[in-house]
């Protein structure tokens, strides 16, 4: 099954920004090994796309069409001071998808945890006394994927930064 690639026309059936060929070229230039099987590469690209779509509300601008399947193309997106045409998929979106797909070979990009799963627990033993500390707050369980997130950040509102007010 071949992925339906978004070409900038706001397709209602698109599944990916990157083709398997582009993904393989991206990885080859970086010395990253990818599966020989095209279907396995498509699965990695789909997992990466799912992770990118989780940022759907954080991208700059607005979607071009109500019926488009993916978050891009967009109107009102600006990267490095340059407006991105509304019929173009930014290069960083392609690179970010490929970087996420490369990471998906070894990690779950969107892990699921049980609702009552405990946060990180730390214990310290000094002599006969053991003290256990737990984080009762919410813990972010989405893995950090630095390379892909840096590429994606340029496409986000305020570069993914937000203000914390006390």
C-alpha positions as CSV (number, residue, x, y, z in Angstrom):
1,X,0.0,0.0,0.0
2,X,1.5,3.3,-1.0
3,X,1.1,6.4,1.2
4,X,-0.9,9.2,-0.2
5,X,1.5,12.2,-0.1
6,X,0.3,15.8,0.6
7,X,1.5,17.8,-2.4
8,X,0.3,21.3,-1.3
9,X,-3.2,20.9,-2.8
10,X,-4.9,20.3,0.6
11,X,-5.8,16.7,-0.3
12,X,-8.7,15.2,1.7
13,X,-7.0,11.7,1.6
14,X,-3.3,12.5,2.3
15,X,-1.5,10.5,4.9
16,X,2.1,11.8,4.8
17,X,4.3,14.8,3.9
18,X,7.2,12.5,3.0
19,X,7.4,9.6,0.6
20,X,9.4,6.5,1.4
21,X,12.0,7.5,-1.2
22,X,12.5,11.0,0.5
23,X,12.6,9.3,4.0
24,X,15.3,6.9,2.8
25,X,17.4,9.7,1.2
26,X,17.1,11.8,4.4
27,X,18.3,8.8,6.5
28,X,21.1,7.8,4.1
29,X,22.6,11.3,4.3
30,X,22.6,11.0,8.1
31,X,23.9,7.5,8.4
32,X,20.6,6.2,9.8
33,X,19.6,2.6,8.8
34,X,16.0,2.1,7.8
35,X,14.1,-1.1,7.0
36,X,14.4,-2.5,3.5
37,X,10.7,-3.2,3.4
38,X,8.7,-0.3,2.0
39,X,5.7,-1.3,4.2
40,X,7.8,-1.0,7.3
41,X,9.0,2.5,6.2
42,X,5.4,3.5,5.6
43,X,4.5,2.4,9.2
44,X,7.3,4.6,10.6
45,X,6.2,7.6,8.5
46,X,2.6,7.1,9.7
47,X,3.7,7.0,13.4
48,X,5.7,10.2,12.8
49,X,2.7,11.8,11.1
50,X,0.5,10.9,14.1
51,X,3.1,12.6,16.4
52,X,3.2,15.7,14.2
53,X,-0.6,15.9,14.1
54,X,-0.7,16.0,17.9
55,X,0.7,19.5,17.4
56,X,-2.2,20.4,15.1
57,X,-3.5,23.3,17.3
58,X,0.0,24.8,17.8
59,X,1.0,25.4,14.2
60,X,1.2,28.9,12.8
61,X,-1.6,30.2,10.6
62,X,-4.7,28.3,9.6
63,X,-5.4,25.2,7.4
64,X,-6.1,26.0,3.8
65,X,-9.2,23.9,3.6
66,X,-11.7,22.4,6.0
67,X,-11.6,19.1,4.3
68,X,-7.8,18.6,4.1
69,X,-6.6,15.5,5.9
70,X,-3.4,16.9,7.5
71,X,-2.4,20.2,9.2
72,X,-0.5,21.5,6.2
73,X,-0.6,23.3,3.8
74,X,-1.5,26.5,5.8
75,X,-2.2,30.1,5.3
76,X,-0.2,32.6,7.4
77,X,2.9,30.5,8.1
78,X,6.2,32.3,8.3
79,X,9.6,30.7,8.7
80,X,12.8,32.7,9.2
81,X,11.0,35.9,8.2
82,X,9.7,34.4,4.9
83,X,6.0,33.7,4.3
84,X,5.4,30.1,3.3
85,X,3.1,29.9,0.2
86,X,-0.3,28.3,1.0
87,X,0.3,25.6,-1.6
88,X,3.6,24.5,-0.1
89,X,4.7,22.0,2.6
90,X,7.6,23.6,4.5
91,X,10.9,21.7,4.2
92,X,11.1,21.6,8.0
93,X,7.8,19.6,8.1
94,X,9.3,17.0,5.8
95,X,12.5,16.9,7.8
96,X,10.7,16.7,11.1
97,X,8.5,13.8,9.9
98,X,11.6,11.9,8.7
99,X,13.4,12.6,12.0
100,X,10.4,11.4,14.0
101,X,10.1,8.3,11.7
102,X,13.8,7.5,12.3
103,X,13.2,7.7,16.1
104,X,10.1,5.5,15.8
105,X,12.4,2.6,14.9
106,X,13.4,2.3,18.5
107,X,10.9,4.3,20.7
108,X,7.1,4.8,20.9
109,X,6.5,8.4,20.0
110,X,3.2,8.5,21.8
111,X,3.3,6.0,24.6
112,X,0.1,5.2,26.4
113,X,0.1,4.9,30.2
114,X,-2.6,3.8,32.6
115,X,-4.7,6.6,34.1
116,X,-3.5,5.8,37.6
117,X,0.1,5.1,36.7
118,X,2.5,6.5,39.4
119,X,4.9,9.2,38.5
120,X,8.6,8.8,39.0
121,X,9.6,7.5,42.4
122,X,12.9,8.2,44.0
123,X,14.2,6.5,47.1
124,X,17.2,7.2,49.2
125,X,18.6,5.0,51.9
126,X,20.9,6.4,54.6
127,X,21.8,3.8,57.2
128,X,18.7,2.1,58.5
129,X,16.4,4.8,57.1
130,X,14.8,4.7,53.6
131,X,13.0,7.7,52.3
132,X,10.7,7.5,49.3
133,X,9.7,10.5,47.3
134,X,7.0,10.5,44.6
135,X,6.0,13.2,42.2
136,X,2.2,13.6,42.8
137,X,1.8,16.0,39.9
138,X,1.2,15.3,36.2
139,X,4.2,13.8,34.4
140,X,4.9,14.3,30.7
141,X,5.2,10.8,29.3
142,X,5.9,11.9,25.7
143,X,9.5,11.1,24.9
144,X,11.8,14.0,24.0
145,X,12.9,13.7,20.4
146,X,15.3,16.7,20.2
147,X,16.2,16.6,16.5
148,X,12.7,16.4,15.2
149,X,11.3,18.8,17.8
150,X,13.8,21.5,16.9
151,X,12.8,21.2,13.2
152,X,9.1,21.3,14.1
153,X,9.5,24.3,16.5
154,X,10.1,26.7,13.6
155,X,6.5,25.9,12.4
156,X,4.8,26.5,15.7
157,X,3.3,29.6,17.1
158,X,5.9,31.6,19.0
159,X,8.4,28.8,18.1
160,X,6.6,26.5,20.6
161,X,7.3,28.9,23.5
162,X,4.7,29.9,26.0
163,X,4.5,32.4,28.9
164,X,4.0,31.2,32.5
165,X,2.4,33.8,34.6
166,X,2.3,33.6,38.4
